[in-house]
């Protein structure tokens, strides 16, 4: 009889990422004595407080997620980096086990990082296999505070371009989940940049750029310089230039949709300038306003390389 219980649980575990739950042991007829004996004999291995795996069965990441979900309660959701990995997003391999629960649940789980939110009932959900998790747009709001601006910008564009995340739903998720949350300045700037509306005026963007580079002691730029255009074309005016290292800073206050539409034209212009020996550093309003230190660090790094003769040589 007891071996039959083991066999039924083993078959269950094979369909559940290698784990079975405390409730399932009871449903299959295992009493407290049998559970205690199996654990003492190391025939069952405890996975958190509410799950087990059979001895010899490998511990799997999805098995840990499911065990953590059982541990944290039926309403709990796989969230944050764990949800991002389940959604198949780039850059989220080998993520920690993270579970979302309602605020003040005060649950402790030894196999997961338990996160709490007062807005739990507003979080949209989905499922991947047996795992309930936070929906893609809401997941992006959750992971945004953990990412540097450049990576966040890349991730948003990757997911929107691949239609893994819908911009309208992302705006809605941000508006719903962001109140009272820290670390969302970068995502807010990216969403504003990707909203319909007028571009940031060049004068405003230029003033911000000058304020940023002056405060950080960057070498002086020449402003509004004309560079030769193609044959029978007018000169191309660039915003800022380091003539000694031939590095152009091209400020871009356009909305994201406009930049996408103008991509081919921008690429052609920058390739032409590269042929003349000028490297181009595009700087958007979103990045300059949220990560000014990173912008300056990148510009100085490019300048050092140019001075050493690696790029931008005459």
N, C-alpha and C positions, 0 to 999 in steps of 0.2 A: 504493500500500500504506500509506504513512504517513498519507495523508489519510483512508483507511478507518479507521485506528486512531483518529484524531481524532474521526471521526464516531461510532464506537462509544462512545468515552469521553464524548462530548457527550450521547448518548442516556442513558448511565448517570447522568451528572450531573443531567439533568432529573428523574430519579426519586429523587435523593439531595440535595435542597435546594441544588443547584447545584455540588456538589463530587464529586470522584472521588479514590480513594486511590492511594498508591504501589503497593500490591499489585495493584490493578486495572489499572494501566498495564502492569505486567509480564504479567498474565494476557492482556491484549489484544495483546501482542507488542512493546511499547515497550522498547528497550534503553537502557542508560545514555547513549549518544550522542544518541539521539532526545530523551530527557528533557532533557538539557543544551541541545540546540539549541532546543527549544520554550521553555525558560525564558529563554535568552538573547534569543530573538526576541520575548519577551513574548506569545507565543501561549498559553502556560499561565502562570498566576499561582500561586505557592506559597502554600498556606494552612497555616501551621505546618510541621512536619517530615515529615508523612506524607500530605498531601493537596494537591490542586490545584483550580483552577477555570479555565474557559476565559476567555480575554481577552474583555471585554465583558459577561460574565455578572455579575450583581450579587452582592455579598457579602451573605449572609443570616445571621441569628442562628442559625437551626437548622443551617445549613451549618457555621458555626463550631463549634457543639456537636459535630456529627458528626466534623469534622476533629480536634477536640481529643480525642474518644474514640479515634479511630484512632491518634492520636499517643501517648496515654497507655497504650494497650494494650487488648486485647479484654476484660479483666476490669474495666476502669474504668467508672465510672458518672457520669452527669450528676447533680449534687447541689446542696444548699443553695438559694440564691436561683434558680439556673437551673432546678432541679427544681420549685421552687414555681411558677415561671412556666409551665412545661410542664403542671403539674397544673391550671393555670387559676385560681390563687388571686388574690384581689383584693390590689392594692398591690404586685405584683411584676412590673410591666411594665419593659421595658428592663433586665433583670437582666444582670449580668456573666456571663461564661462560667466556670462552676465545675465541676471534675471531681474525683471521689473515687477514691483508689487505696489499696492496702494500705500500712501503715506501713513505712518504710525502703526503699520503692521508689526514693526519691530521683530522681524523674523531673522534668525541667524542660520546661515547655511554654510557648512564647512567646505563644500565643493564649488561654491559660486560666489561671485561678488553680487550681493543683493542691492539693487537700487530702488529708491522709493520716489513716488511722485504724487502730489496732490491732484494732479490732472489725469489720474489713471483712467477714469471713465471716459475721457475725451480722446484717448490714444486709439488710433485705428489699428486693426489687427489683420493678420493673415495666417496661413499655415504653410509649412514646408514639411512634407511627410507627416510624421506624428507630432511635430513641434508647433505649438502656437507661438507666434512672435509678432513683434511690432512691424507694421506695414512700412514699405520703403521710404515714403516721404517723411514719416514721423521718425524713422530710424536716422535719416540724414540730419534732422534737427538735434537728435540725441548725441550723435557722434561729432557734430560740428565743433563744440568747445574743446575737443581733444586734438584737433588738427591745426597745424600751422596754416596760414592763409593760402600759401601757394598750393599746398596739397589739397586743401578744401576747394579752391577754385578749380583745380584740375579734376577733382572727383565730381563736382557738380556738373561740369561740362561733359565729362565722360558718361555720366548716368543719364543726363538729359539727351545727349546725342544718341545714346543706345536705346532711348525710350524706356529705360529701366525706372526712371522717375519722371513724373509729369510736373511741369513748372507750376501749373495752377494748383495742383494738390500740394506741392511743396510750399507755395505761398500760404495756402490754407493751414497746413500743418504748423508753419512758423507762427502765424497769427494766433493759433490755438494754444500752442505749447510754450511759446517764448516768454510770456509775462512772468517776471520773477526769476527767470533763469539767467545765469551768468555765462559769459564766454561766447555770446552769439553775435557780437559786433561784426565779425567777418562775414557770417552768413547773411546778416541783415544787409550789408553793403553789396554782396553778390546778388541778392534778390532785388534790391533797388536797381542795380545795374541791368538786371534782366527783366525789368518791368517796362511796359510801354511808357513813353514820355520823352521830354526834351533832353538832349544831351547836356552834360555839364559844360557851361561856358568856358571857352579856352582861357579867358583871363582869370577866372576863378581857379582853374586847375593849375595854371602857370604860377599864380601867387602861392598856392599850396606847395608846389614843387620847390620854388625858390626858398620858401620858409623852411622846408624840410632839409634841403641840402646845405643851406647857410647855417642852420642850427647845429648841423653835424660836421661842419668844417670841410665839406668837399671842395676840391679845386674849382675855381670859377669857370662857368660855362659861357660860351658866346651864344647870343640869342637871335632867333629869327634869321638864320643864315640861308642864303640861296645856294643850292648845289646844282650842277649841270643836269638838265633833263636829257631824255633821249633825243636823237636827231629830230629836228623840226618840232620839238616839244619845248614848252616854257621851262624855266628853272624850277626845281623843287625846293620849297622852303621847309626847313626843318626847325623844330622848336628850340632845341638846345644842342650844342655841339662842343665837344672837347677836340679842337682842331689838332692838337699835338699828337693825339693817339687815334684820331679819326673815329670817334665814337659818337653816334647820334642818339639823343634821347628824344623819343617820339611820344608825346603825351596824347592820351586817348580818352576823351570824355564821352565817347559814343556809347549808346546802349548796346547790350550784348547782341541783340538781334541785328542791329546795323553793322556791327563788326563782322558777324557771320556773313551777312550779305556782301560786304566789301572785301571779303578775305582774299579773293583772287587779285584784286587791284592792289591791295596792300602788299601782298606777296611779290607781285611784279615790281613795285616801287623799291622794296627793300632789297630784292635781288639785284636791281640796277645799281643801287648805291653800293652794294657789296662788290660789284664789278669795278666800281671806282675806288675801292679800298676803304669803304666806310662800313663799320658794323653798326647795326641798329638795335637799340634797347627800347622796346615799347613799354610804356608805364601807364596802367589804367588808373582811373579815379579810385576804383574799389581797392586796389592793392596799395596805392599811395596813402589813402586815408586810414587804412587799417594796419598796414605793416610797413611804416616808413623806414624803420631800421633795416629791414630786410632789403628794401629797394636800394638804400644807400650802400649796404654791404655788397650787393651784387654789382652795382656800378663801380665801386672801388676795386673789386676783384677783377672785373673786366679791364679796368684801367691798368692795374698792375701787370696783368698778362700782356696787354698791348705794349707797355713800356719794356717788358722783357723780350719783346719780339715774337711772342707766340701767336698773337692775333693782332689784327689791325695795323700791321707793319706797312710802311709806305712802299 
